Amino acid sequence: MLAARALAEFADVVTVVERDVLPAGPERRKNLPQAQHVHTLWSGGARAVEDLVPGTTELLLAAGAHRLAVTTDMVALSPKGWYRRWPESHYMILCSRDLLDATVRAQVLDDDRIELIERTEALGLDGTSAAVTGVRLRGRDGAEHTHAADLVVDATGRASRTPHWLRALGLPPPARREVDSGLAYASRIYRAPERARQGYPVVNVQADPRAGVPGRAGVLLPIEGGRWLVTLSGTTGGEPSADNDDFVRFAREELRHPILGELLAHAEPLTDVVFTRTTANRRHSYERLPAWPENFTVLGDALAAYNPIYGHGMSVAAQSAVALREVIRRQGWGSPGLARRIQKAVAGPVNAAWDLATGQDVFYPGATRTGPTLRERIVAAYVDRLVHTAMGNGRIARRLTDVTSLQRGGHILLAPSVLLAAAIGPLKPPLTGPPLTAGERGAAGR
């Protein structure tokens, strides 16, 4: 939807081809199992969405979404200890994926230049190795036809068939890397205690990838309707159960701190547990191919999919759609080499999120065939030092959130002042427990 909005500035008609039937409102849709788990729209992504679809944030907040400050409205246990709740540096927009999708979708499809074709499947590309001229489709009646287009965008997600489609055009497949920690997700929605339905912080107990044991983690996000969306996760050997009766026990006994289990003991479950294992980091390096066809580009999870525990997928997709628009504005619609320039441009936000996700996951046993590279070990050691420093240094905490919120690139962590601060270490002693206020403890029944 965001790519369609970006392209509507330049095209007479933008056609969105959808395999399923989209719901009219914020309801569950087929073939999107991850929608039932936690989603975070970091400020870097929220600003990109707002740039493409102005008014989205206001509509979301009016519908009950939450805007929470980083790290002011967070109670988070990192591998190096509890984060302090420093003054706001960035923010998150928190709501259900169903609400976010419906809000964006309604505004995008209200544009007369954008048309939606549902119950239609993309079968392959039409054209040659030099240029794509359209896409082959199969409609709801089973009939196949070719839809001509000046630009084809693959936004089909993790199930993308682009490597196969490129081979069919006579092009080589791209280099691909996968980092799979074996993470399994179990999520459940709760009705928050009455006094904790407004203004409650995110509560996040992170795993320690370098502890030599399975990584177990959990996060509680306030969403619309006075509800908490809670996701528990575990890597190979430490997976949560899909059993309703084991959800609170896992949160209380298996995580590095029992705070989530203690909070859930006073909340009312509204749904059964939903469980998934589709969490591997997977990256296709299309921008490095020696040849790339005109009039074709790949965005979103079709280009790179991340372990959802880091919450970057939606933000990267939004930033990539902005990059798509900016390249066309700069180069001109139909200019030679435009598609290749787009593919190189969208690699920027993709690479930033990829480094953040794989820099952690690569340390879990079996995540890759060869284990972390020397570069990954050096970078991880430095980031560990920065996280340790951020526990007691607000300026360094802000620099880290500049990167994790996708507001700025990782290069800022190599500034001389940051290097010096890392060498000095934290300026305040570590916290001894979760930094909940007395009011927050009482509101949640603790």
ABEGO torsion letter per residue (X at the ends): XAAAAAAAAABABBBBBBABBBBABBBBBBGBAAAABBBBBBAAAAAAAAAABBGAAAAAAAAGBBBBBOAAABBBBBAAEBBBBBBBABBBBBBBAAAAAAAAAAAAAABAABBBBBGBBBAEBBEBAABBAEBBBBBAAGBBBBBBBABBBBAAEAABAAAAAAAAAGBBBBBBBBBBAGBBBBBBBBBBBAAAABGBBBBBBBBBAAAGBBBBBBBBBBBBGGBBBBBBBBBBGABBBABAAAAAAAAAAABABAAAAAAAAABBBABBBBBBABABBBBBBAAABABBBBGBBBBEAAABBBBAAAGAAAAAAAAAAAAAAAAAAAAEBGBBGAAAAAAAAAAAAAAAAAAAAAAAAAABBGABAAEBBAAAAAAAAAAAAAAAAAAABAAAAAAAAAAAAGABBAAAAABAAAAAAAAAEBABBBBABBBBBAAAAAAAGX
